[in-house]
Amino acid sequence: MAVNEMNDNIDIIDWFRASTTYINAHRGKTFVVFVSGEALADPNLHNIVYDLSLLNSLGVKLVLVHGARPQISAALAKNGRQSSYHRNLRVTEADCMQTIKATVGGLSLELESMFAMGISGSPMHGANINYCRGNFVTSKPVGVVDGVDFQYTGKVRKVHSNRINQQLDAGNIVLISNLGNSVTGELFNLSAEEIATEVAAALQAEKLILLIPSAGVMDDEGNLVASLQEQQAREYVQTLRARGDEESVCVAQALEASLTAYARNVHRCHLISFKENGAMLRELFTRQGHGSLMSKDSIDQLRNATIDDVGGILSLIKPLEEAGTLVERSRELLETEISNFKVIELEETIIACAALYPIGEHHGEVACIAIHPQFQKNGLGDRLLVSLEKTAKSAGIQSLFVLTTVASHFFIERGFTEVGVEDLPEQRQQLYNYQRRSKVFRKILS
Ligand SMILES: CC(C)(COP(=O)(O)OP(=O)(O)OC[C@H]1O[C@@H](n2cnc3c(N)ncnc32)[C@H](O)[C@@H]1OP(=O)(O)O)[C@@H](O)C(=O)NCCC(=O)NCCS
C-alpha cells in the first residue's frame, strides 16, 4: 500500500472513531431540515440526499421541509405572469395556484424519488429509506395586510406534531412541501422557512438545519463565523440585509428563521452550505464543524460536571495523560471524584475541564486542568481557574496549590508563586510523587 494511501486510511479511521461521540449524541434526536428551492436545483442535491439518508440510517429523526420559490417564479414567468411581493412575501393570485400546485407537486415527487433510489454502487444501496408525506400542517390565509390582499398566500395555523412523531418513531423521513391545506379544504402557498420553523418549534426539535448558498454566515473579511449567539445573529441579519446581494439576503432570511426558532426553544440552528459536498456531515460530525451554528451552548458556558461527563472528560485528558502532562486517572477514580470537576461543553462535547480538590479545611488543589488543543488560547483555562478560585473562596479555602510539570508560567501569570514541596499541607506532601518532579505553586486567596 502506498504511504499516501495509508495516511488517508489512518485519517479516515481517526475521523470515523472521533465521530462516535456525535453518532451517539444525534441518535434518536429530531432534526428539521429546510431545503430551499435553490438547494433543490443545485447539482449537489444528490449528495445532500445521500447524507440525509445516512443520518436516517444512524437513527436521526428527520423532517424535511422544501421550498420552491425560484421554480414557482420560473413557471409563472413561462405563463407570462409575474408575482408581486409585499413584506418579502409573494402575493399568490387564485389563477396562479394551478401552476404552483403542478410545480411544487413535481418537486416533491422528484425529491421522493431521490430517496427511493437504491441502485447498486450508490451510497444509498441497501439503505431502504422510508419516507412519507401527509397532512402534517394546517394552513390559513395571510389575509389583507397594509391593504394588500395576499389571496392564496398562507401561513401556518397548526402543526400536527403527533402525526409527525408517529412517522418519525416508525423510522420514516417526513417530507413537507410549502403547500398547506386549510380546514376549508383550500390549498395555500406558504413560506417554507416559516413551515420549517413552526415544525421545529412544535416538535421541540434538537436542531433546525437551514441549507444556504454560502458556507455559513461570513464576516466582512470573508471569514466564516462558526458560532453565533443571539445578539450577534441579530446584528448579522442587519449587516447581511444591508449587503443586499441575493446570497446575503438568503442567509439573512435563514438567520431570521433561526432567531424565531431559537426564541421558541429550538436551541441549535445550523446554517450549512447546500453547494458544498459533505458540508452537513462535517458540521454535524466533527468538532470544528463546517457551517454557522447559532446555539445556546456558548463556550462561555461553564458548569459543574456530572457523572454523564466522565466519558467526555476521559477522552479529553487521555492524550495528555499519555504525554505525561497529566497524572493518570482511571474511570472509577474519575467517577468517585466527579463532583470536584467543572467542565465546558460545546455541542455535546467536553472541550475543557478542571478540578478542585479540598485539602483539609483551608487548603485546596487545582488539578487536571485541560483545554482541548483546538480551543486553547481562547481564555478557557483562565475562566476555569477563576471559577475554581471562586468556588474555593466560598468554601473557605485560603490557599490554593497546583502541581505542574509544564504549565508553570500559566499559573505564575495568574498570581501563583513557586513554593517547596514542604509547603504543601502534610497529607498532600505524603502523596507527592518525587519521580514526576512537579513544581509546586501556591496562591493565597484572601
Ligand atoms: C495550560 C492550559 C490549561 C491553558 O489553557 P488556555 O485556555 O489555552 O489558556 P488561556 O487562553 O486562558 O490563556 C492563554 C495564555 O496562557 C498561556 N499558556 C498556555 N499554556 C501555557 C503553558 N503551558 N505554559 C505557560 N503559558 C501557557 C498562553 O501562552 C497564553 O498567553 P498569552 O495570551 O500571553 O499568549 C492549556 O494550554 C492546556 O490544557 N494545556 C495542556 C494541559 C496542561 O498543561 N495542563 C496543566 C496541568 S496542571
The ligand as a Gaussian input file, in Angstrom:
#p B3LYP/6-31G(d) Opt

LIG

0 1
 C       -2.404000      25.289000      30.209000
 C       -3.798000      25.406000      29.668000
 C       -4.761000      24.863000      30.696000
 C       -4.100000      26.872000      29.356000
 O       -5.403000      26.987000      28.889000
 P       -5.802000      28.013000      27.730000
 O       -7.278000      28.037000      27.646000
 O       -5.058000      27.693000      26.497000
 O       -5.258000      29.361000      28.329000
 P       -5.891000      30.817000      28.230000
 O       -6.452000      31.009000      26.897000
 O       -6.770000      31.048000      29.397000
 O       -4.591000      31.680000      28.402000
 C       -3.687000      31.741000      27.327000
 C       -2.368000      32.239000      27.827000
 O       -1.782000      31.232000      28.650000
 C       -0.524000      30.892000      28.113000
 N       -0.270000      29.481000      28.259000
 C       -0.994000      28.466000      27.783000
 N       -0.398000      27.296000      28.093000
 C        0.710000      27.601000      28.763000
 C        1.755000      26.831000      29.342000
 N        1.763000      25.508000      29.283000
 N        2.749000      27.475000      29.968000
 C        2.758000      28.806000      30.026000
 N        1.820000      29.603000      29.493000
 C        0.813000      28.999000      28.872000
 C       -0.616000      31.229000      26.661000
 O        0.656000      31.442000      26.113000
 C       -1.451000      32.474000      26.672000
 O       -0.689000      33.590000      27.000000
 P       -0.629000      34.868000      26.025000
 O       -2.077000      35.292000      25.887000
 O        0.210000      35.837000      26.739000
 O       -0.069000      34.354000      24.784000
 C       -3.946000      24.637000      28.337000
 O       -2.968000      25.068000      27.452000
 C       -3.866000      23.129000      28.451000
 O       -4.869000      22.465000      28.583000
 N       -2.641000      22.582000      28.343000
 C       -2.443000      21.166000      28.391000
 C       -2.690000      20.587000      29.773000
 C       -1.835000      21.230000      30.835000
 O       -0.684000      21.520000      30.648000
 N       -2.466000      21.425000      31.992000
 C       -1.826000      21.958000      33.161000
 C       -1.502000      20.825000      34.045000
 S       -1.548000      21.317000      35.707000

